[in-house]
């Protein structure tokens, strides 16, 4: 059974009516190599689908998706973080018995781990990467591992991180991952977003939400952003040399939009190279100092930098500022996209935003696209581009190049189908 065909989840909720915890489990088939030798490569390629079907019966409220040939993601909501442990126990009890594969019994050796995060702190990237780190630990320790991201050992000492951040760039601890954006009508990757990461030597992977605000506070955001732009330019030239000449977008902090010295450095850097670079800025970044921000953004646009408005709708949107910005792309915040196929209001908000952007001669990107149904609905609504885990997680430059070479995005776009209760004319009416 495909993941989007699973029953509608019935989950425990918090007192205000919302799920209290976001839970993500990863299950890896530890003896996949041995099974592949016995079953043959072509049959083994579908083994994860067989496992997903069994898991769907055990956890009927979960969203289950194979990730490659050996790993499955199991996502669900719950009232307590311990429900992740309970789900693992139920799966262990089930797979303690051999799985029937084409009439033959085969015992699967599953490595299982996961992460739990309070819903009000929802950060999908952090949740996924915490689950992946837990899976790596589970393989090493040979036992199930679940990380509760609300617990003190997963929090960071701000003062300590500020000190460490000063040396992180020089020590090579900062690196970039890239998340592709697919054009829905052309079904091709048209750009990628650069996402900065920090591999701390003691604390492990630290995500932007934990260190970008610190970089702004301690005055390191300028140096960090200049490094990011420099690296993105180098990686864009590498991709162009491999036949993938697409823009790389870098996020620019609102703190920097009013900094004339920073703007001058960036203009000098970008003007001197032949690389397609774009900047993503938030509406709130402009509202901090509208006059300086708009002037500097126009300077960027004049030297050929493509500008995108990020997280549109998440803050206090201002049409007065929006019409003045020399932006060519507007990105709809994922908070509206994640509930697109289960909400009555979100589709109307998304549709009206698409119409507004098009009226201002901007293309629209939807963030947080995770299901074929959401992608299909966005396509019907006239959305230009989509970005999210359905297409690809953030990946390093080598993996991105392979992703582009193999055109892996076609798997996601092929899965689109307009299976909605309302006719297409509903979404296209004025």
Backbone torsions as a table, in degrees:
resi	resn	phi	psi	omega
1	UNK	NA	125.0	-179.2
2	UNK	-67.7	153.5	-174.6
3	UNK	-57.3	-38.0	-176.2
4	UNK	-76.7	-5.3	178.8
5	UNK	-99.4	5.4	-179.0
6	UNK	-68.9	156.4	179.1
7	UNK	-60.0	153.4	177.1
8	UNK	-61.3	127.4	-176.9
9	UNK	-61.2	138.8	170.7
10	UNK	-115.5	110.8	-170.2
11	UNK	-125.8	156.5	172.8
12	UNK	-69.3	148.8	-177.3
13	UNK	-127.0	162.6	176.5
14	UNK	-78.6	171.3	-178.3
15	UNK	-57.2	-27.5	-179.7
16	UNK	-87.2	4.5	174.7
17	UNK	94.5	5.0	179.1
18	UNK	-111.4	148.0	176.3
19	UNK	-56.3	134.2	-175.1
20	UNK	-78.6	-28.4	-174.8
21	UNK	-134.8	141.1	169.5
22	UNK	-98.4	126.7	-174.7
23	UNK	-123.0	135.3	179.0
24	UNK	-136.1	122.6	175.6
25	UNK	-110.5	148.6	171.7
26	UNK	-121.7	131.9	177.5
27	UNK	-122.9	123.7	-178.3
28	UNK	-115.0	135.5	178.8
29	UNK	-79.8	102.0	-172.8
30	UNK	-68.7	-29.9	-178.8
31	UNK	-105.3	33.4	-178.1
32	UNK	-60.6	-39.1	-179.2
33	UNK	-58.6	-45.4	179.9
34	UNK	-66.2	-40.9	179.2
35	UNK	-65.7	-37.4	179.5
36	UNK	-64.1	-40.2	178.3
37	UNK	-62.5	-33.9	-178.4
38	UNK	-82.1	-42.1	-174.3
39	UNK	-84.9	-24.4	-172.2
40	UNK	94.2	150.8	-173.0
41	UNK	-62.6	-44.0	-175.2
42	UNK	-63.6	-39.2	179.6
43	UNK	-74.1	-37.0	-178.7
44	UNK	-65.4	-26.4	-180.0
45	UNK	-61.5	-22.6	-178.4
46	UNK	-104.7	8.3	-177.5
47	UNK	-63.6	-40.0	-179.8
48	UNK	-61.4	-33.0	177.2
49	UNK	-65.8	-39.5	177.3
50	UNK	-61.8	-43.8	-179.7
51	UNK	-64.7	-40.4	179.2
52	UNK	-61.3	-38.4	179.3
53	UNK	-63.8	-41.0	178.1
54	UNK	-66.5	-44.8	-179.6
55	UNK	-61.6	-35.1	179.7
56	UNK	-62.8	-31.4	177.2
57	UNK	-75.0	-33.3	-179.2
58	UNK	-77.7	-37.2	-178.7
59	UNK	-124.3	75.9	-172.6
60	UNK	-65.2	-17.5	179.9
61	UNK	-94.4	4.9	-174.8
62	UNK	-96.2	157.7	173.3
63	UNK	-103.5	113.1	-170.6
64	UNK	-115.8	130.3	-176.5
65	UNK	-141.5	123.4	172.7
66	UNK	-64.0	139.0	176.8
67	UNK	-121.0	94.6	-173.5
68	UNK	78.8	-161.6	-175.4
69	UNK	-88.1	-18.6	-170.0
70	UNK	-118.6	-10.5	-170.7
71	UNK	-127.9	146.3	177.0
72	UNK	-127.9	143.9	172.9
73	UNK	-101.6	134.0	176.9
74	UNK	-124.2	109.2	-176.5
75	UNK	-113.5	136.9	176.9
76	UNK	-161.0	172.4	178.2
77	UNK	-113.1	158.0	179.6
78	UNK	-158.5	172.3	-180.0
79	UNK	-85.1	-23.9	-176.7
80	UNK	-138.7	151.0	177.7
81	UNK	-66.6	-24.1	-178.9
82	UNK	-68.0	-11.8	177.3
83	UNK	-66.0	-21.8	174.3
84	UNK	-65.7	-43.7	177.7
85	UNK	-64.2	-39.5	179.6
86	UNK	-63.6	-40.9	179.3
87	UNK	-64.3	-40.8	178.2
88	UNK	-61.7	-42.4	179.2
89	UNK	-62.0	-40.8	179.6
90	UNK	-64.6	-40.3	178.2
91	UNK	-67.7	-39.2	178.7
92	UNK	-62.4	-43.2	179.8
93	UNK	-60.9	-39.8	-179.0
94	UNK	-67.9	-49.3	-174.1
95	UNK	-84.4	7.9	169.0
96	UNK	-69.5	-21.5	176.0
97	UNK	-95.2	147.6	179.6
98	UNK	-59.7	147.7	177.1
99	UNK	-93.1	132.4	178.3
100	UNK	-78.8	114.7	178.2
101	UNK	-120.2	106.5	-179.7
102	UNK	54.7	40.5	175.7
103	UNK	87.6	-2.8	179.0
104	UNK	-113.9	138.0	178.7
105	UNK	-81.9	131.2	177.5
106	UNK	-134.9	130.8	179.0
107	UNK	-87.6	127.1	179.2
108	UNK	-97.3	134.0	175.7
109	UNK	-101.2	101.7	-175.4
110	UNK	-95.9	135.0	169.7
111	UNK	-101.8	122.9	-174.3
112	UNK	-126.9	142.6	179.6
113	UNK	-159.6	173.5	-179.6
114	UNK	-174.1	-176.6	179.3
115	UNK	-145.7	151.6	179.7
116	UNK	-130.3	137.5	-177.2
117	UNK	-139.4	135.9	175.1
118	UNK	-58.0	139.2	-175.8
119	UNK	-60.1	-33.8	-178.0
120	UNK	-71.4	-14.1	176.5
121	UNK	-102.0	17.0	-167.9
122	UNK	-50.7	121.8	175.7
123	UNK	-143.5	98.4	-171.6
124	UNK	-61.0	-39.8	-178.6
125	UNK	-65.8	-44.8	179.4
126	UNK	-62.9	-39.5	179.9
127	UNK	-63.7	-45.3	-179.8
128	UNK	-63.7	-45.6	-176.2
129	UNK	-71.1	-29.3	173.7
130	UNK	-67.8	-38.8	177.6
131	UNK	-66.2	-38.8	178.3
132	UNK	-65.7	-39.2	177.0
133	UNK	-65.6	-37.7	177.6
134	UNK	-65.3	-37.2	178.6
135	UNK	-65.6	-40.7	177.5
136	UNK	-62.3	-40.2	178.0
137	UNK	-67.4	-38.1	179.5
138	UNK	-63.2	-38.5	177.4
139	UNK	-64.9	-39.6	-179.5
140	UNK	-70.7	-46.4	-175.7
141	UNK	-83.3	-13.6	-177.8
142	UNK	56.8	44.8	174.0
143	UNK	-155.1	159.0	-179.1
144	UNK	-66.9	140.5	-179.5
145	UNK	-132.2	128.4	174.2
146	UNK	-127.4	125.7	-179.0
147	UNK	-100.6	124.3	175.7
148	UNK	-93.5	106.5	-172.9
149	UNK	-74.7	-1.8	175.7
150	UNK	-90.9	-9.0	-174.8
151	UNK	-80.9	156.2	-171.6
152	UNK	-59.9	-34.2	-176.0
153	UNK	-69.6	-12.3	177.5
154	UNK	-103.2	4.7	175.0
155	UNK	-93.0	163.6	-175.6
156	UNK	-120.4	141.8	174.7
157	UNK	-77.2	113.6	-172.1
158	UNK	-61.3	-45.8	-177.7
159	UNK	-64.1	-40.2	178.9
160	UNK	-64.5	-42.5	179.5
161	UNK	-65.6	-37.7	178.3
162	UNK	-59.4	-42.8	178.7
163	UNK	-65.2	-42.8	-178.1
164	UNK	-67.5	-32.7	-177.3
165	UNK	-64.6	-29.4	-179.2
166	UNK	-60.6	-31.0	-178.1
167	UNK	-103.7	-7.5	-171.8
168	UNK	-61.8	-42.5	-177.8
169	UNK	-66.1	-47.7	-178.9
170	UNK	-64.3	-27.6	-178.8
171	UNK	-88.7	2.6	178.8
172	UNK	74.0	23.8	-178.8
173	UNK	-85.4	-19.2	179.9
174	UNK	-88.7	136.8	176.5
175	UNK	-146.1	168.8	-178.0
176	UNK	-113.8	143.7	166.1
177	UNK	-119.3	159.5	-174.9
178	UNK	-128.9	137.9	176.4
179	UNK	-119.2	120.7	-175.8
180	UNK	-73.2	155.9	171.3
181	UNK	-118.6	129.6	-177.8
182	UNK	-105.2	136.3	175.7
183	UNK	-81.9	121.7	-169.9
184	UNK	-69.9	-35.7	-179.1
185	UNK	-80.0	-41.9	-178.0
186	UNK	-83.7	-15.4	-178.8
187	UNK	52.8	50.7	176.5
188	UNK	-143.3	155.4	177.4
189	UNK	-77.5	122.0	-175.7
190	UNK	-107.0	-16.8	177.2
191	UNK	-168.9	170.7	175.6
192	UNK	-136.9	153.7	177.2
193	UNK	-104.6	131.7	176.9
194	UNK	-85.5	130.3	-179.7
195	UNK	-123.5	122.6	-174.5
196	UNK	-83.9	141.7	-179.1
197	UNK	-132.3	155.8	179.2
198	UNK	-127.4	114.1	176.6
199	UNK	-94.7	93.0	-177.0
200	UNK	-74.1	136.3	-175.8
201	UNK	-64.0	-26.3	178.2
202	UNK	-108.1	-39.4	-173.1
203	UNK	-88.9	-9.1	-178.3
204	UNK	81.3	-152.9	-175.0
205	UNK	-72.8	126.5	175.4
206	UNK	-116.2	129.7	-175.1
207	UNK	-92.1	161.3	-173.7
208	UNK	-54.3	-38.7	-178.7
209	UNK	-60.0	-19.9	-178.9
210	UNK	-95.6	-22.1	-176.9
211	UNK	-123.9	-17.6	177.7
212	UNK	-63.7	-45.4	176.7
213	UNK	-59.9	-34.0	177.7
214	UNK	-67.8	-39.7	178.8
215	UNK	-62.9	-36.2	177.4
216	UNK	-67.7	-41.3	-177.9
217	UNK	-66.3	-40.6	-173.3
218	UNK	-96.8	9.3	174.4
219	UNK	78.3	18.0	-179.3
220	UNK	-98.9	-2.1	-174.2
221	UNK	-66.4	-32.8	178.7
222	UNK	-64.1	-49.7	179.4
223	UNK	-62.4	-40.4	179.9
224	UNK	-64.4	-41.9	-178.7
225	UNK	-70.5	-39.8	177.2
226	UNK	-61.8	-41.6	176.3
227	UNK	-61.5	-42.6	-178.6
228	UNK	-62.6	-44.5	179.7
229	UNK	-63.8	-42.6	179.7
230	UNK	-59.4	-46.5	-178.5
231	UNK	-67.4	-39.4	179.3
232	UNK	-63.6	-39.1	176.9
233	UNK	-62.2	-44.7	179.2
234	UNK	-62.7	-42.1	-179.2
235	UNK	-70.4	-34.7	177.9
236	UNK	-64.7	-40.5	178.2
237	UNK	-66.2	-35.9	176.1
238	UNK	-63.0	-44.7	178.6
239	UNK	-65.2	-41.6	-179.8
240	UNK	-61.7	-39.2	178.2
241	UNK	-65.1	-24.1	178.8
242	UNK	-93.5	8.3	176.9
243	UNK	94.0	11.6	-178.9
244	UNK	-122.9	74.2	-175.6
245	UNK	-86.1	75.9	-178.5
246	UNK	-119.3	151.2	-178.1
247	UNK	-67.8	148.2	170.3
248	UNK	-111.3	126.6	-179.9
249	UNK	-98.5	136.4	179.4
250	UNK	-118.0	137.5	177.5
251	UNK	-77.9	132.7	179.5
252	UNK	-113.3	122.3	179.9
253	UNK	-65.8	144.7	177.3
254	UNK	-61.7	-28.3	178.1
255	UNK	-58.4	-32.9	-172.9
256	UNK	-87.2	-17.7	-176.2
257	UNK	-67.8	-19.9	178.0
258	UNK	-98.3	2.2	-175.9
259	UNK	-94.2	102.0	-175.8
260	UNK	-63.0	-37.0	179.3
261	UNK	-63.8	-43.7	177.7
262	UNK	-61.1	-46.2	-178.8
263	UNK	-60.5	-42.0	178.7
264	UNK	-63.2	-41.9	178.5
265	UNK	-62.1	-42.7	-179.6
266	UNK	-65.4	-44.3	-180.0
267	UNK	-60.5	-41.6	177.6
268	UNK	-63.5	-42.8	-178.6
269	UNK	-64.6	-46.9	-174.6
270	UNK	-74.7	-37.3	-178.5
271	UNK	-63.0	-28.7	-173.8
272	UNK	-89.0	4.9	-177.9
273	UNK	-131.4	158.3	175.4
274	UNK	-102.9	82.6	-180.0
275	UNK	-146.5	142.3	178.5
276	UNK	-84.0	114.0	-178.2
277	UNK	-128.9	140.0	175.3
278	UNK	-127.5	158.0	177.0
279	UNK	-120.1	138.7	173.4
280	UNK	-107.3	128.9	179.5
281	UNK	-130.9	151.3	178.7
282	UNK	-94.2	159.4	177.0
283	UNK	-60.4	-41.2	-178.3
284	UNK	-63.1	-27.9	177.8
285	UNK	-63.9	-35.7	179.7
286	UNK	-74.4	-38.5	-176.0
287	UNK	-65.4	-24.6	179.1
288	UNK	-56.2	-48.0	-179.1
289	UNK	-150.6	80.2	-170.9
290	UNK	-56.2	-43.9	-175.3
291	UNK	-61.8	-49.3	179.7
292	UNK	-66.9	-43.5	-176.6
293	UNK	-61.0	-48.5	-177.8
294	UNK	-64.9	-40.4	178.3
295	UNK	-62.0	-44.2	-178.2
296	UNK	-72.0	-35.0	177.4
297	UNK	-65.6	-35.9	176.9
298	UNK	-67.3	-32.9	175.1
299	UNK	-63.9	-42.1	177.9
300	UNK	-61.9	-45.7	-177.6
301	UNK	-62.5	-36.3	-177.9
302	UNK	-66.2	-25.5	178.9
303	UNK	-97.1	12.5	172.8
304	UNK	95.3	9.8	177.6
305	UNK	-81.5	125.5	176.3
306	UNK	-78.9	133.8	-177.2
307	UNK	-110.6	136.9	177.2
308	UNK	-126.0	140.2	175.9
309	UNK	-91.9	116.7	-172.9
310	UNK	-93.1	151.6	173.2
311	UNK	55.3	39.2	-178.0
312	UNK	-62.5	131.5	179.5
313	UNK	98.8	-15.9	-178.2
314	UNK	-77.7	-27.2	179.7
315	UNK	-109.4	-156.5	178.0
316	UNK	-89.1	93.3	-175.4
317	UNK	-65.4	135.3	-179.3
318	UNK	-125.4	114.5	178.8
319	UNK	-67.3	-27.1	179.4
320	UNK	-61.4	-40.1	178.7
321	UNK	-81.0	-38.2	-174.9
322	UNK	-57.8	-42.4	-176.5
323	UNK	-72.3	-15.0	-179.8
324	UNK	-92.0	-15.2	-174.2
325	UNK	-79.2	136.9	179.0
326	UNK	-83.6	46.3	-175.5
327	UNK	-90.3	147.7	178.8
328	UNK	-112.2	-3.5	-178.2
329	UNK	-144.2	140.0	175.9
330	UNK	-123.2	128.3	-177.3
331	UNK	-107.0	120.6	179.5
332	UNK	-77.9	128.2	-177.2
333	UNK	-60.1	144.6	-175.5
334	UNK	-63.9	-19.6	-179.5
335	UNK	-61.0	-26.6	177.8
336	UNK	-89.2	-24.0	-175.0
337	UNK	-86.2	-34.9	-175.7
338	UNK	-61.9	-31.6	-179.4
339	UNK	-106.0	20.3	-171.5
340	UNK	-58.4	-40.7	-175.1
341	UNK	-94.7	2.6	-179.4
342	UNK	-125.0	2.1	-177.3
343	UNK	-116.0	151.6	176.4
344	UNK	-86.4	-33.9	-174.3
345	UNK	-88.4	-38.8	-175.0
346	UNK	-57.1	-41.1	178.3
347	UNK	-61.6	-34.9	179.9
348	UNK	-71.2	-37.3	177.2
349	UNK	-65.1	-44.7	-178.9
350	UNK	-64.1	-44.8	-179.2
351	UNK	-61.8	-44.0	-179.5
352	UNK	-66.7	-34.0	177.7
353	UNK	-66.8	-40.9	177.4
354	UNK	-60.4	-45.4	179.8
355	UNK	-62.4	-41.9	179.8
356	UNK	-62.2	-47.2	-179.2
357	UNK	-61.5	-43.8	179.4
358	UNK	-63.3	-36.0	177.9
359	UNK	-65.0	-26.3	178.5
360	UNK	-95.9	14.4	178.6
361	UNK	61.7	38.5	176.1
362	UNK	-117.0	146.3	170.4
363	UNK	-84.0	158.5	-174.9
364	UNK	-119.7	132.4	173.3
365	UNK	-115.8	131.5	174.8
366	UNK	-96.5	124.6	177.5
367	UNK	-90.6	156.7	173.9
368	UNK	74.4	30.1	179.0
369	UNK	-79.5	117.2	-173.8
370	UNK	-121.6	-13.5	-177.1
371	UNK	-130.9	151.5	175.6
372	UNK	-59.7	-34.5	-179.4
373	UNK	-63.7	-42.9	178.7
374	UNK	-64.6	-41.5	-179.9
375	UNK	-64.5	-41.4	180.0
376	UNK	-65.0	-41.6	179.8
377	UNK	-65.3	-40.9	176.9
378	UNK	-61.2	-39.0	178.9
379	UNK	-64.0	-43.0	178.4
380	UNK	-63.1	-36.4	-179.4
381	UNK	-72.1	-13.0	-179.7
382	UNK	96.2	11.7	176.2
383	UNK	-63.9	140.0	-174.8
384	UNK	-82.3	-46.6	-173.3
385	UNK	-134.6	158.2	179.2
386	UNK	-133.9	146.8	179.8
387	UNK	-141.8	135.6	179.6
388	UNK	161.2	-179.5	-174.1
389	UNK	-66.3	-22.9	176.8
390	UNK	-61.1	-36.2	-179.3
391	UNK	-85.8	-53.6	178.4
392	UNK	-170.6	146.7	167.1
393	UNK	-74.7	167.6	169.4
394	UNK	-61.2	130.9	-176.1
395	UNK	-135.3	156.1	-179.5
396	UNK	-73.3	168.2	-170.7
397	UNK	-60.3	-38.4	178.9
398	UNK	-64.0	-43.2	178.4
399	UNK	-68.1	-34.7	177.7
400	UNK	-63.8	-43.9	179.4
401	UNK	-59.9	-42.2	178.0
402	UNK	-66.0	-40.2	177.4
403	UNK	-56.7	-45.1	-179.5
404	UNK	-70.8	-40.4	178.5
405	UNK	-59.2	-41.0	-175.0
406	UNK	-90.5	-1.9	-179.8
407	UNK	50.6	49.8	-175.6
408	UNK	-67.9	-19.1	179.5
409	UNK	-63.6	-20.9	-178.1
410	UNK	-64.5	-25.2	176.6
411	UNK	-63.6	-42.1	-179.9
412	UNK	-70.4	-44.8	-177.2
413	UNK	-69.3	-29.3	178.4
414	UNK	-68.6	-23.6	-176.9
415	UNK	-82.0	-5.8	-179.0
416	UNK	-65.5	137.5	172.5
417	UNK	-156.3	132.8	-176.5
418	UNK	-80.6	71.0	-177.4
419	UNK	-98.2	68.8	-176.7
420	UNK	-119.2	161.4	-177.9
421	UNK	-76.6	-14.9	-177.9
422	UNK	-109.5	145.3	-179.7
423	UNK	-70.6	161.0	-179.9
424	UNK	-57.4	-32.9	-178.7
425	UNK	-62.3	-28.1	179.0
426	UNK	-61.1	-43.6	-175.3
427	UNK	-79.6	-18.7	-176.9
428	UNK	-99.4	-2.5	-178.6
429	UNK	-72.5	156.9	-178.3
430	UNK	-73.6	NA	NA
